[in-house]
Amino acid sequence: MGYTIREIVEEEYSVLEDFLYEAVFVPDGMLAPPKSIIDRPEFRVYIGSRH
């Protein structure tokens, strides 16, 4: 199976943000945090500032 690695394009940043939000650990029985949690500096480091 072949792979191509390329730079992300601006239109794809929202998908990257969705992936980051889905990766947030939520313990059983707890409510998921609001999506705005990815705006916290400790999460933004993974995807940069919003474009």
Rosetta blueprint (number, residue, H / E / L):
1 M L
2 G L
3 Y L
4 T L
5 I L
6 R L
7 E L
8 I L
9 V L
10 E H
11 E H
12 E H
13 Y H
14 S H
15 V H
16 L H
17 E H
18 D H
19 F H
20 L H
21 Y H
22 E H
23 A L
24 V L
25 F L
26 V L
27 P L
28 D L
29 G L
30 M L
31 L L
32 A L
33 P L
34 P L
35 K H
36 S H
37 I H
38 I H
39 D H
40 R L
41 P H
42 E H
43 F H
44 R H
45 V L
46 Y L
47 I L
48 G L
49 S L
50 R L
51 H L
